[in-house]
Amino acid sequence: MQSTQVIVVGGGPAGLTAAIALGAAGVETVLVAPPPPADTRTTALLASSVTALEALGAWAHCRAEAAPLRTLRLVDDTGRLLRAPEVRFDAAEIGLDAFGYNIANRHLVTALEARAKALPALQRRSEAAAAVSIGDADVTVTLASDECLTARLAIGADGRRSLCRRATGIETNRRAGRQTALALSFGHSRPHNDTSTEFHTPDGPFTTVPLPGEARDQAKWNPVSRPDHAPNHRSSLVWVLGPGTARRVLAWDDAALSAEVERCSHSILGKTAIEPERGIFPLTTETAERFAANRVALIGEAAHVMPPIGAQGLNLGLRDAAQIAELVIAARETGADIGSDALLARYDALRRPDVTTRMLAVDWLNRSLLSDFLPVQSLRGVGLYALDRIGPLRRLVMREGIAPSASEPALMRGVALHQD
Ligand SMILES: Cc1cc2nc3c(=O)[nH]c(=O)nc-3n(C[C@H](O)[C@H](O)[C@H](O)COP(=O)(O)OP(=O)(O)OC[C@H]3O[C@@H](n4cnc5c(N)ncnc54)[C@H](O)[C@@H]3O)c2cc1C
C-alpha cells in the first residue's frame, strides 16, 4: 500500500489541472488516469481559465494550438414569428484582447500531460481506479492492477459516471434532455476573423467557434494566398439536435454533411469541408447534491454536467480544480488535515454559487429556445433585445460570463499557488 497526500482519480482536463496545481506546490500527489479516450470536442477556455493555465506553466504548451475569441454573435435562426435581434459581444468593449481561446480537447490534454510529467511531486498511474473505500482518517483507492493507494484526500475527477461520487454515497439531481450534440471541426473558404457565431434554432444552438490553421482545401478555394494572411480558416462546430435528427445526420457522408453545415451557417464562412472525426454527446443536466464528503472532493463533470451552451462546463471544472488545490495547499501550510470535513464543507460552499448560477442560466437559455410557449419566446426576445440595446447590461453580462464576481479562485487571477 503506497501512502501519498492526495490521489486524483481521472485524467481529463479537470483532473490534470488539479494534479498540476497540487504537484507544482510540492503536495505529494498520485494521478490515477488511464489514457484518455479520443475526443472530437474543442473547449472555449475563457480568459480566467487561460490565466490559470499560464500561472500553472501549462499555457505555453497550448498557445500554438489555440485561436482567440474576440467576438461572439447570437443569431436567432428559429424562423418563428417573434424573433430576437442579433446580439454581438466584442471583447474590446470590456477592455479585453479576447474573451478566451478555443483549443481542441486532445491538444489541451496533451499540453497538460506534458506539464504534469515535469513535476517531481506528481506521479501517475496509467490505469483505472477499480474501487474507492473511505475510512475515518484516510481514503484508499484500489487500482485495476490491485495496487492500493492511500491518502488523506481523494479528488474525484472521473467524469459523469464518477466512481468516487458513488463511493461517497453522494446523490445527483439529473435530467436527461431530448437533445444530442454533434461535435466536429471543419475548414472553410472565408476567414472566421476570431468570431464565434451561435445560431439559435428550434432544436438548440448551432455554434461555430474559431480554430487556428488552414482548411485542407484552402489552396483550391483561394489560389492567390496573401503573405500577411493569418491562418484562420478552420472552426469547430457544436450542433445541438433532436436525437432522431442527430442519428440521421451522423449517417451522412462527408460531402452531404459539409453541404448541410454550410447551409445551416448561412454560408457566413463560405464553402465548408468537414474533417473526418465526428462525435455525438447526449445532453444531460446533472448536479451532485454535495461537491464533497467523506474525504472525497468532486470536480468537473463528476460534480456537474450541463449542455454545451455559453462555454461554461469545463471553465467551471477548472475553477473547481483551482479551488480545491488552493484549500489543500493552505491547509497543508498550517499542518491541518487536508481531507477534513471542515475543508470539504468550505469547498462545497465556495463552489456552490458559481455552479448553481451558471447551471440555471444555461438551462433557462436552452429551455426558452426549445419552448413553443409564446410568452416564454417573448421573454427571451425581450432579454436579448435589452442585451443588444443596453450597453451597461451587456458589459455586465460579458464580465460575469467570463468570470464570476463571487468566489473566484486565486489561480484564475494569476496568483500562483506554488513558488518556482
Ligand atoms: C459538444 C461539447 C462541447 C463542449 N464545449 C465546451 C466549451 O467550449 N467550453 C467549456 O468550458 N466546456 C465545454 N464542454 C464541456 C466540457 O467538454 C466538459 O466539461 C469537460 O470535458 C469535462 O472534463 P472533466 O475532466 O471533468 O471530465 P472528462 O473529460 O470526462 O474526464 C474524466 C476522465 O476520468 C476518467 N475516468 C473515468 N472513470 C475512471 C476511473 N474509475 N479511474 C480513473 N479514471 C477514470 C476518464 O477516462 C476520463 O479521462 C463541452 C461539452 C460538449 C459535450
The ligand as an SDF file (V2000), in Angstrom:
LIG
                    3D

 53 58  0  0  0  0  0  0  0  0999 V2000
  -20.0640   19.0730  -27.5350 C   0  0  0  0  0  0  0  0  0  0  0  0
  -19.4970   19.6930  -26.2780 C   0  0  0  0  0  0  0  0  0  0  0  0
  -18.7990   20.9050  -26.3460 C   0  0  0  0  0  0  0  0  0  0  0  0
  -18.2850   21.4870  -25.1850 C   0  0  0  0  0  0  0  0  0  0  0  0
  -17.6590   22.7090  -25.2840 N   0  0  0  0  0  0  0  0  0  0  0  0
  -17.2090   23.3050  -24.1460 C   0  0  0  0  0  0  0  0  0  0  0  0
  -16.6010   24.6040  -24.2010 C   0  0  0  0  0  0  0  0  0  0  0  0
  -16.4470   25.2120  -25.2680 O   0  0  0  0  0  0  0  0  0  0  0  0
  -16.1670   25.1710  -23.0150 N   0  0  0  0  0  0  0  0  0  0  0  0
  -16.3270   24.5220  -21.8260 C   0  0  0  0  0  0  0  0  0  0  0  0
  -15.9230   25.0880  -20.7930 O   0  0  0  0  0  0  0  0  0  0  0  0
  -16.8850   23.2910  -21.7570 N   0  0  0  0  0  0  0  0  0  0  0  0
  -17.3360   22.6820  -22.8760 C   0  0  0  0  0  0  0  0  0  0  0  0
  -17.9080   21.4300  -22.8010 N   0  0  0  0  0  0  0  0  0  0  0  0
  -17.9000   20.7160  -21.5290 C   0  0  0  0  0  0  0  0  0  0  0  0
  -16.5470   20.0130  -21.3590 C   0  0  0  0  0  0  0  0  0  0  0  0
  -16.2360   19.2570  -22.5230 O   0  0  0  0  0  0  0  0  0  0  0  0
  -16.5790   19.1100  -20.1420 C   0  0  0  0  0  0  0  0  0  0  0  0
  -16.9610   19.9090  -19.0420 O   0  0  0  0  0  0  0  0  0  0  0  0
  -15.1890   18.5400  -19.8610 C   0  0  0  0  0  0  0  0  0  0  0  0
  -14.7280   17.7170  -20.8960 O   0  0  0  0  0  0  0  0  0  0  0  0
  -15.2320   17.7210  -18.5780 C   0  0  0  0  0  0  0  0  0  0  0  0
  -13.9080   17.4670  -18.1750 O   0  0  0  0  0  0  0  0  0  0  0  0
  -13.6430   16.5300  -16.9300 P   0  0  0  0  0  0  0  0  0  0  0  0
  -12.1540   16.4720  -16.7830 O   0  0  0  0  0  0  0  0  0  0  0  0
  -14.4630   16.9270  -15.7740 O   0  0  0  0  0  0  0  0  0  0  0  0
  -14.2370   15.1080  -17.3740 O   0  0  0  0  0  0  0  0  0  0  0  0
  -13.7860   14.1260  -18.5270 P   0  0  0  0  0  0  0  0  0  0  0  0
  -13.1620   14.8460  -19.6490 O   0  0  0  0  0  0  0  0  0  0  0  0
  -14.9950   13.2640  -18.7930 O   0  0  0  0  0  0  0  0  0  0  0  0
  -12.6560   13.2500  -17.8500 O   0  0  0  0  0  0  0  0  0  0  0  0
  -12.9320   12.2390  -16.9400 C   0  0  0  0  0  0  0  0  0  0  0  0
  -11.7580   11.2930  -17.0090 C   0  0  0  0  0  0  0  0  0  0  0  0
  -11.9090   10.3470  -15.9630 O   0  0  0  0  0  0  0  0  0  0  0  0
  -11.5040    9.0910  -16.4450 C   0  0  0  0  0  0  0  0  0  0  0  0
  -12.1000    8.0610  -15.5910 N   0  0  0  0  0  0  0  0  0  0  0  0
  -13.3930    7.6440  -15.5260 C   0  0  0  0  0  0  0  0  0  0  0  0
  -13.5200    6.6750  -14.6220 N   0  0  0  0  0  0  0  0  0  0  0  0
  -12.2830    6.4550  -14.0850 C   0  0  0  0  0  0  0  0  0  0  0  0
  -11.7670    5.5620  -13.1200 C   0  0  0  0  0  0  0  0  0  0  0  0
  -12.5470    4.6860  -12.4970 N   0  0  0  0  0  0  0  0  0  0  0  0
  -10.4520    5.6250  -12.8270 N   0  0  0  0  0  0  0  0  0  0  0  0
   -9.6270    6.5290  -13.4400 C   0  0  0  0  0  0  0  0  0  0  0  0
  -10.0720    7.3800  -14.3830 N   0  0  0  0  0  0  0  0  0  0  0  0
  -11.3820    7.3400  -14.6980 C   0  0  0  0  0  0  0  0  0  0  0  0
  -11.9730    9.0560  -17.8980 C   0  0  0  0  0  0  0  0  0  0  0  0
  -11.2130    8.1340  -18.6410 O   0  0  0  0  0  0  0  0  0  0  0  0
  -11.6890   10.4990  -18.3150 C   0  0  0  0  0  0  0  0  0  0  0  0
  -10.4000   10.6390  -18.8690 O   0  0  0  0  0  0  0  0  0  0  0  0
  -18.4530   20.8390  -23.9440 C   0  0  0  0  0  0  0  0  0  0  0  0
  -19.1490   19.6210  -23.8690 C   0  0  0  0  0  0  0  0  0  0  0  0
  -19.6880   19.0580  -25.0200 C   0  0  0  0  0  0  0  0  0  0  0  0
  -20.4720   17.7720  -24.9160 C   0  0  0  0  0  0  0  0  0  0  0  0
  1  2  1  0
  2  3  1  0
  2 52  2  0
  3  4  2  0
  4  5  1  0
  4 50  1  0
  5  6  2  0
  6  7  1  0
  6 13  1  0
  7  8  2  0
  7  9  1  0
  9 10  1  0
 10 11  2  0
 10 12  1  0
 12 13  2  0
 13 14  1  0
 14 15  1  0
 14 50  1  0
 15 16  1  0
 16 17  1  0
 16 18  1  0
 18 19  1  0
 18 20  1  0
 20 21  1  0
 20 22  1  0
 22 23  1  0
 23 24  1  0
 24 25  2  0
 24 26  1  0
 24 27  1  0
 27 28  1  0
 28 29  2  0
 28 30  1  0
 28 31  1  0
 31 32  1  0
 32 33  1  0
 33 34  1  0
 33 48  1  0
 34 35  1  0
 35 36  1  0
 35 46  1  0
 36 37  1  0
 36 45  1  0
 37 38  2  0
 38 39  1  0
 39 40  1  0
 39 45  2  0
 40 41  1  0
 40 42  2  0
 42 43  1  0
 43 44  2  0
 44 45  1  0
 46 47  1  0
 46 48  1  0
 48 49  1  0
 50 51  2  0
 51 52  1  0
 52 53  1  0
M  END
$$$$
